[in-house]
Amino acid sequence: MRNIYKKILLATDGSTHAKNAVKKAVIFQRLCKCNVVIIHSIKDNRVPSELYPNIENLYSKYSSLEEIYKEAGEKLLNSTKKLFEANQSLIETRLIEKETAEDYIKHIVDEEDFDLVILGSQGHHSKLKKVLGTVSIKVSKNASCDVLIVK
C-alpha cells in the first residue's frame, strides 16, 4: 500500500461527514506515507459552532463576515492538521478564499498531480445547494484522479 497514493487532497468543512473523511485520510497517510493537502473554502460560508460556542461574541470582534469565515477556516484547518500527529511535516493546509471547494479541486488536482481526493458525502450547505448538487457529487464527476467519498 505504501506507494499507491503519493499526494492526497483532503477537503473539509467541519461537518460530521468531513470529520469521518479526515479519519480516513489519517489512515491513508499513515499507510502510504504520502503528502496530504487539507483545504477549506470560506465560500462555504459557515462558522463551525464547535470552534465558536459563543458565536455572538465573534460578530462584535470583526467588521465583516469574511473575516469571521477566514478565522474559522484557519482554526478548522489547524485542528484538522493536528489529527495527523507525528506526520504533520507531510501535511499542508490551504484556506481557499476566492473559489468554492469544487472549483478549486477541479483545477488543482491536475496542476499539482494529486492521486486521491478525500471528502465527506454531505457537508454543511443550504437546501438550494443540495438541489444543485453537493461538492462531493461535482468532484466525483470532474476529478481526473481517484475520489473517496466518506459518509
C-alpha positions in Angstrom: 0.0 0.0 0.0 3.0 2.3 0.6 3.2 3.8 -2.9 -0.4 3.6 -4.1 -1.0 7.3 -3.3 1.7 9.9 -3.1 -0.3 13.0 -2.8 -3.8 13.3 -1.3 -6.2 16.3 -1.3 -8.5 16.4 1.7 -11.4 18.8 1.7 -13.1 19.7 4.9 -15.9 21.9 6.2 -16.1 20.6 9.7 -19.3 18.6 9.1 -19.8 15.1 10.5 -19.1 13.5 7.2 -16.0 15.7 6.7 -14.7 14.6 10.1 -15.2 11.0 9.0 -13.3 11.8 5.8 -10.4 13.2 8.0 -10.2 9.9 9.9 -9.9 8.0 6.6 -7.2 10.4 5.4 -5.2 9.9 8.6 -5.3 6.2 7.9 -4.3 6.5 4.3 -1.5 8.9 5.2 0.0 6.5 7.8 -0.2 3.6 5.4 1.1 5.3 2.3 3.5 7.8 4.0 2.2 10.4 1.5 1.8 14.1 1.4 -1.7 15.5 2.3 -3.0 18.9 1.5 -6.0 19.9 3.6 -8.3 22.6 2.1 -11.2 24.6 3.3 -13.1 27.2 1.3 -14.5 30.2 3.0 -17.1 30.3 0.2 -18.9 27.6 2.2 -20.0 30.5 4.4 -20.1 28.5 7.6 -18.7 29.1 11.1 -18.3 25.7 12.9 -20.2 26.1 16.2 -17.8 23.7 17.9 -14.9 26.2 17.3 -17.0 29.1 18.4 -19.5 28.2 21.1 -20.3 31.9 21.7 -20.8 33.0 18.2 -22.5 36.3 19.1 -19.2 37.5 20.6 -17.5 36.8 17.3 -19.6 39.3 15.5 -18.6 42.1 17.8 -14.9 41.3 17.2 -14.9 41.7 13.4 -16.1 44.2 10.9 -17.1 41.7 8.2 -18.4 38.2 7.8 -15.4 37.4 5.5 -13.1 38.0 8.5 -15.1 35.6 10.6 -15.1 32.9 7.9 -11.3 33.3 7.5 -10.6 32.9 11.2 -13.0 30.0 11.5 -11.4 28.3 8.4 -7.9 28.7 9.8 -9.0 27.2 13.1 -10.6 24.3 11.3 -7.5 23.6 9.2 -5.2 23.8 12.2 -7.3 21.5 14.3 -7.5 19.0 11.4 -3.8 19.1 10.8 -3.2 18.2 14.5 -5.0 14.9 13.9 -2.2 13.7 11.8 0.0 13.8 14.9 3.7 12.8 14.2 3.2 13.1 10.5 2.5 16.8 10.4 5.6 17.6 8.4 3.9 15.9 5.4 0.7 17.9 5.9 -0.1 21.3 4.3 -3.2 23.4 4.9 -4.7 25.9 2.5 -7.5 28.4 3.1 -9.3 29.0 -0.1 -10.8 32.5 -0.3 -11.7 33.2 -3.9 -13.2 29.9 -5.1 -15.7 27.3 -4.0 -14.2 24.0 -2.9 -15.3 22.1 -6.0 -13.9 24.7 -8.4 -10.6 24.7 -6.6 -10.4 20.9 -6.5 -11.3 20.7 -10.2 -8.2 22.6 -11.4 -5.7 21.9 -8.6 -5.9 18.1 -8.9 -4.3 18.3 -12.4 -2.0 21.2 -11.7 -0.4 19.5 -8.7 -0.8 15.8 -9.7 -2.9 14.6 -6.8 -3.6 10.9 -6.8 -6.6 10.9 -4.5 -9.3 13.4 -3.2 -11.0 12.6 0.1 -14.1 14.4 1.2 -17.4 13.9 3.1 -20.5 12.9 1.2 -22.5 15.7 2.8 -21.2 19.0 4.1 -22.9 22.0 5.6 -24.8 23.6 2.9 -28.2 25.1 2.1 -31.2 23.3 0.7 -30.6 25.1 -2.6 -27.1 23.7 -2.9 -28.4 20.3 -2.1 -30.7 20.5 -5.1 -28.0 22.0 -7.4 -25.5 19.3 -6.3 -23.1 18.8 -3.5 -19.4 19.3 -3.6 -18.8 15.5 -3.5 -21.1 14.9 -6.5 -19.4 17.6 -8.5 -15.9 16.4 -7.6 -16.6 12.8 -8.3 -17.8 13.7 -11.8 -15.0 16.1 -12.6 -11.8 14.9 -10.9 -9.2 13.2 -13.0 -7.9 11.1 -10.1 -9.5 8.7 -7.6 -12.1 10.2 -5.2 -13.0 8.7 -1.9 -16.4 10.0 -0.6 -16.9 9.2 3.1 -20.2 9.1 5.0 
